[in-house]
Amino acid sequence: MKRLKTLVEVEYVLCRNDENYKALNHMDIWHDAANHAKTSKSIFVVVPPDTIWPNCVFENSLNALNRAGTKCVAVPYMLTVSETSVPALLEKEESSFQKEIIDISARDLMQLVIDHFHPHLMVLSDNNPHGRPPLELMWPVEKEGFVVRCYTRELFMVDLLEIELTEHFYGQSFKNPDQYYLMRDSDEGFLVGLHALLKYSYIAHADRPLQPFDIAACSLVGANRAPLAWETGKKPILFHKSKRTDNKKWRTVIRSSLLFYHRAMILREALMIHEVVRDSGYGGGAARIISLILQSQDIDFAKKWRYRLSTTFIIEGDLDWDEKNKEKWQNLCKVGNEKILLEEIMKYIIPSRVILDEIVDGQTKTFEALGGVKYNFKREGEYILINGRLVVTNQITGEIKNVVVITQPDTRTKSYIPVGN
């Protein structure tokens, strides 16, 4: 805090005095402090407990926050084994410690991280045979360092007059992605957690390397759910203890890690579409088909899906999950049938975001799906029909803002054109 006080005015606020309060519930303390900061029109800084940082992190965070348009800063996070890293740090920085402040450069701290890497973080290395549910994944760059990609990161510094916070302290209500700044090089700054070796020993690890689906599914678990997952994941974070020299190696790893993360985020969008269909009360059969496609890892659907803009999904809410349909989709999800599967799926996907409210009464608008099927959207008063089928629900979902439209046969009319015909 001494270094921070040389840069800005710092105010200390005592936590609530409540005998029934559980101190481990640190999110409540953070939100109390955030409310105080917002009231006093102060910049809010979040420093997790048992954490150290290089001498550049506060200054670089403030510089980033002062740039036009930036309203919050996120800082990458590393973990070390406290039983060995703390003694090593105190020994190395003995002269600084006697002055009541440890002054350590980013590269010296990065060396400490490499020497005392926590196994809880180490298992997130790409192709590690025993992965765990991840917030991030690391790709080694031989003899140089490693690249990290994460789909979310708690905010380190934030202007609360501009950015609202989620329950789990992620930023939300962004007017545009440029308001969010993520430090992307260890020279710029990072935080280091000092954690006991066995702190995370209770977490189960899979007997296989992590797959894109693991990251997609983990990103939608309660506390991990955060805005700007695409924006965060597409930004590589480079960690190195010395100057980067082999640019070709770095470019190769950055490219391969981006392909992996694109697959994970496409699956994430698909999982959110599955949620909408499953929870709608209409699309039971369609939800099972989507689930089957997502779980068919051998066909790697996300690797083959290239379309990454807003789309509109037309879902038949009355689709039966009978033996005939079940057998059809199980066969489509087998290795070798990927092209046929994509052709079938594309019949139901319009390559744009169709806003139903923009269709006026009596008007018909026609949209063509990626698979060539034409859909006629017609408004009749409060109702909208698509190829004669009644729209029963529609919802914008996901970070890409896909539209999910669920239809049922129109009981008011005999007109009915099955999807795909």
ZALO-70055 format. One line per 2 residues: number of its first residue (from 1); their letters; for each residue x, y, z of C-alpha. Coordinates in steps of 0.25 Angstrom, whole numbers. Example, Ala and Ser with C-alpha at 12.3 -4.5 7.8 and 13.67 -1.06 7.14 Angstrom:
1) AS) 49 -18 31 | 55 -4 29
REM end
This chain:
1) MK) 0 0 0 | 12 9 2
3) RL) 15 9 -13 | 0 12 -16
5) KT) 0 24 -6 | 11 30 -14
7) LV) 2 30 -26 | -12 33 -21
9) EV) -19 37 -8 | -23 24 -1
11) EY) -34 23 10 | -35 11 19
13) VL) -49 6 23 | -52 -4 34
15) CR) -61 -16 31 | -74 -17 37
17) ND) -75 -21 52 | -84 -33 52
19) EN) -82 -45 62 | -90 -54 52
21) YK) -82 -50 40 | -73 -60 33
23) AL) -60 -54 29 | -58 -64 19
25) NH) -70 -58 11 | -60 -48 5
27) MD) -70 -44 -6 | -79 -37 4
29) IW) -67 -29 9 | -63 -25 -5
31) HD) -77 -21 -9 | -78 -13 4
33) AA) -65 -6 0 | -70 -4 -14
35) NH) -82 3 -10 | -74 12 -1
37) AK) -65 15 -13 | -76 18 -22
39) TS) -83 28 -12 | -69 35 -10
41) KS) -67 35 -25 | -54 28 -23
43) IF) -46 17 -32 | -48 4 -26
45) VV) -36 -6 -25 | -38 -21 -22
47) VP) -26 -28 -16 | -29 -42 -12
49) PD) -23 -47 1 | -10 -54 2
51) TI) -5 -48 -11 | 8 -41 -16
53) WP) 10 -33 -28 | 22 -26 -36
55) NC) 25 -12 -33 | 19 -7 -47
57) VF) 5 -12 -45 | -2 -1 -38
59) EN) 5 10 -47 | 2 2 -60
61) SL) -13 0 -56 | -15 15 -53
63) NA) -9 18 -66 | -18 8 -73
65) LN) -30 14 -66 | -26 28 -70
67) RA) -27 25 -85 | -39 30 -92
69) GT) -50 20 -91 | -44 10 -81
71) KC) -53 9 -69 | -47 -4 -62
73) VA) -35 -12 -62 | -33 -27 -60
75) VP) -19 -33 -56 | -15 -48 -59
77) YM) -13 -57 -47 | -2 -67 -44
79) LT) -1 -77 -32 | 11 -81 -24
81) VS) 13 -91 -13 | 14 -82 0
83) ET) 23 -92 8 | 34 -90 -2
85) SV) 32 -77 -9 | 30 -68 4
87) PA) 44 -72 10 | 50 -71 -4
89) LL) 44 -57 -6 | 48 -52 8
91) EK) 62 -57 6 | 64 -51 -7
93) EE) 57 -38 -3 | 63 -37 11
95) SS) 68 -23 10 | 55 -18 5
97) FQ) 47 -25 15 | 55 -18 26
99) KE) 49 -5 20 | 35 -11 22
101) II) 32 -12 7 | 37 -23 -3
103) DI) 41 -16 -16 | 42 -27 -27
105) SA) 42 -25 -42 | 32 -33 -51
107) RD) 43 -42 -57 | 49 -45 -43
109) LM) 35 -49 -38 | 32 -57 -51
111) QL) 45 -65 -47 | 39 -67 -33
113) VI) 26 -72 -40 | 34 -82 -49
115) DH) 42 -87 -37 | 30 -90 -28
117) FH) 19 -92 -38 | 6 -97 -30
119) PH) 2 -111 -36 | -13 -106 -36
121) LM) -9 -96 -47 | 2 -105 -53
123) VL) -9 -116 -57 | -15 -105 -66
125) SD) -4 -107 -76 | -8 -111 -90
127) NN) -8 -126 -92 | -6 -129 -77
129) PH) -11 -143 -76 | -19 -139 -63
131) GR) -28 -127 -65 | -37 -120 -56
133) PP) -49 -110 -57 | -42 -98 -62
135) LE) -43 -83 -62 | -31 -82 -71
137) LM) -22 -91 -79 | -7 -90 -82
139) WP) 2 -93 -94 | 17 -94 -92
141) VE) 26 -87 -101 | 39 -95 -101
143) KE) 50 -88 -93 | 43 -75 -94
145) GF) 31 -75 -85 | 16 -78 -87
147) VV) 3 -73 -92 | -10 -72 -84
149) RC) -24 -70 -89 | -35 -69 -79
151) YT) -50 -66 -81 | -52 -57 -69
153) RE) -44 -50 -59 | -48 -42 -47
155) LF) -46 -27 -48 | -34 -21 -41
157) MV) -37 -6 -43 | -51 0 -47
159) DL) -58 13 -48 | -71 9 -41
161) LE) -78 21 -47 | -77 15 -60
163) IE) -77 0 -58 | -86 -9 -50
165) LT) -82 -21 -43 | -88 -35 -43
167) EH) -90 -43 -30 | -77 -50 -32
169) FY) -69 -37 -35 | -68 -37 -51
171) GQ) -71 -25 -58 | -84 -23 -66
173) SF) -92 -12 -73 | -81 -9 -83
175) KN) -85 0 -93 | -74 -5 -102
177) PD) -62 -15 -100 | -52 -4 -100
179) QY) -56 0 -86 | -50 -13 -81
181) YL) -35 -14 -81 | -27 -27 -79
183) MR) -12 -27 -76 | -6 -36 -86
185) DS) 9 -37 -83 | 15 -41 -70
187) DE) 25 -29 -71 | 12 -20 -70
189) GF) 7 -26 -57 | 1 -38 -51
191) LV) -3 -43 -37 | 3 -56 -30
193) GL) -5 -64 -20 | 2 -70 -8
195) HA) -5 -83 -5 | -2 -95 3
197) LL) 2 -108 -5 | -10 -116 -1
199) KY) -20 -104 -2 | -27 -110 -14
201) SY) -25 -124 -12 | -40 -127 -11
203) IA) -43 -123 -25 | -45 -135 -35
205) HA) -36 -136 -47 | -40 -143 -60
207) DR) -31 -155 -65 | -30 -148 -78
209) PL) -25 -135 -84 | -35 -123 -84
211) QP) -44 -121 -96 | -51 -109 -101
213) FD) -64 -114 -96 | -58 -114 -82
215) IA) -55 -99 -83 | -69 -96 -89
217) AC) -76 -104 -78 | -68 -98 -67
219) SL) -70 -84 -72 | -85 -85 -69
221) VG) -84 -91 -55 | -91 -80 -46
223) AN) -79 -73 -40 | -71 -74 -53
225) RA) -82 -67 -62 | -77 -54 -67
227) PL) -79 -44 -78 | -68 -42 -89
229) AW) -64 -56 -89 | -61 -55 -104
231) ET) -53 -42 -102 | -45 -48 -91
233) GK) -42 -61 -97 | -37 -56 -110
235) KP) -26 -48 -104 | -14 -56 -101
237) IL) -6 -53 -88 | 9 -54 -89
239) FH) 17 -59 -77 | 32 -58 -78
241) KS) 44 -57 -68 | 53 -50 -78
243) KR) 52 -43 -92 | 45 -51 -102
245) TD) 54 -55 -113 | 48 -65 -122
247) NK) 36 -58 -128 | 33 -70 -138
249) KW) 30 -79 -126 | 21 -69 -119
251) RT) 13 -67 -131 | 11 -82 -133
253) VI) 7 -84 -119 | -2 -71 -119
255) RS) -9 -76 -132 | -11 -91 -127
257) SL) -17 -86 -114 | -26 -76 -121
259) LF) -32 -88 -129 | -34 -96 -116
261) YH) -41 -84 -110 | -50 -81 -122
263) RA) -55 -96 -121 | -58 -94 -106
265) MI) -66 -81 -108 | -74 -87 -119
267) LR) -78 -99 -110 | -81 -88 -99
269) EA) -91 -81 -109 | -97 -95 -112
271) LM) -98 -98 -98 | -106 -85 -95
273) IH) -115 -88 -107 | -117 -102 -101
275) EV) -121 -95 -88 | -131 -87 -95
277) VR) -138 -98 -102 | -137 -108 -90
279) DS) -144 -97 -81 | -154 -92 -90
281) GY) -164 -103 -87 | -166 -106 -102
283) GG) -153 -112 -108 | -151 -125 -101
285) GA) -147 -133 -114 | -139 -121 -119
287) AR) -131 -120 -106 | -128 -135 -106
289) II) -122 -133 -121 | -114 -121 -117
291) SL) -109 -129 -105 | -105 -141 -113
293) IL) -97 -132 -123 | -90 -125 -112
295) QS) -86 -138 -105 | -81 -144 -118
297) QD) -66 -140 -116 | -61 -150 -126
299) ID) -67 -141 -137 | -62 -128 -131
301) FA) -74 -120 -136 | -68 -107 -132
303) KK) -55 -109 -140 | -63 -110 -152
305) WR) -73 -98 -149 | -67 -86 -156
307) YR) -79 -76 -154 | -76 -66 -143
309) LS) -86 -55 -144 | -100 -53 -139
311) TT) -110 -64 -144 | -124 -68 -143
313) FI) -128 -82 -139 | -141 -88 -143
315) IE) -145 -99 -133 | -157 -108 -135
317) GD) -163 -109 -122 | -172 -121 -125
319) LD) -160 -129 -130 | -161 -143 -124
321) WD) -150 -151 -118 | -155 -164 -123
323) EK) -147 -176 -128 | -147 -171 -142
325) NK) -142 -157 -139 | -132 -162 -128
327) EK) -126 -172 -138 | -125 -161 -149
329) WQ) -117 -152 -140 | -109 -162 -134
331) NL) -104 -167 -148 | -102 -152 -152
333) CK) -93 -151 -140 | -83 -162 -144
335) VG) -69 -160 -149 | -70 -158 -164
337) NE) -83 -152 -164 | -79 -138 -160
339) KI) -82 -131 -173 | -96 -137 -174
341) LL) -98 -133 -160 | -94 -118 -163
343) EE) -103 -118 -175 | -115 -123 -167
345) IM) -112 -112 -156 | -110 -101 -166
347) KY) -125 -103 -170 | -129 -97 -157
349) II) -119 -85 -156 | -121 -72 -162
351) PS) -108 -64 -163 | -113 -51 -157
353) RV) -120 -47 -144 | -135 -46 -147
355) IL) -142 -36 -138 | -157 -40 -138
357) DE) -162 -27 -132 | -157 -20 -145
359) IV) -167 -28 -153 | -180 -20 -154
361) DG) -195 -25 -155 | -198 -31 -168
363) QT) -184 -31 -173 | -176 -43 -178
365) KT) -161 -44 -178 | -153 -55 -184
367) FE) -139 -60 -179 | -131 -71 -184
369) AL) -123 -81 -175 | -109 -85 -177
371) GG) -114 -98 -183 | -123 -91 -193
373) VK) -136 -93 -187 | -145 -80 -188
375) YN) -153 -75 -176 | -165 -66 -177
377) FK) -167 -58 -165 | -181 -52 -164
379) RE) -188 -44 -153 | -203 -45 -150
381) GE) -206 -36 -139 | -199 -41 -127
383) YI) -195 -54 -133 | -183 -57 -142
385) LI) -183 -69 -152 | -171 -75 -159
387) NG) -175 -83 -171 | -189 -85 -165
389) RL) -184 -89 -151 | -187 -81 -139
391) VV) -175 -74 -131 | -177 -78 -116
393) TN) -164 -72 -111 | -152 -65 -115
395) QI) -140 -60 -107 | -126 -54 -110
397) TG) -116 -62 -103 | -101 -62 -102
399) EI) -90 -52 -104 | -91 -52 -119
401) KN) -106 -49 -117 | -111 -61 -124
403) VV) -127 -62 -126 | -134 -74 -122
405) VI) -148 -75 -128 | -157 -87 -124
407) TQ) -169 -91 -132 | -181 -100 -131
409) PD) -192 -104 -141 | -202 -93 -142
411) TR) -215 -98 -137 | -222 -86 -142
413) TK) -220 -90 -157 | -218 -102 -165
415) SY) -205 -96 -172 | -193 -104 -168
417) IP) -180 -105 -175 | -169 -114 -168
419) VG) -156 -108 -166 | -146 -112 -177
421) N) -156 -115 -188
REM end
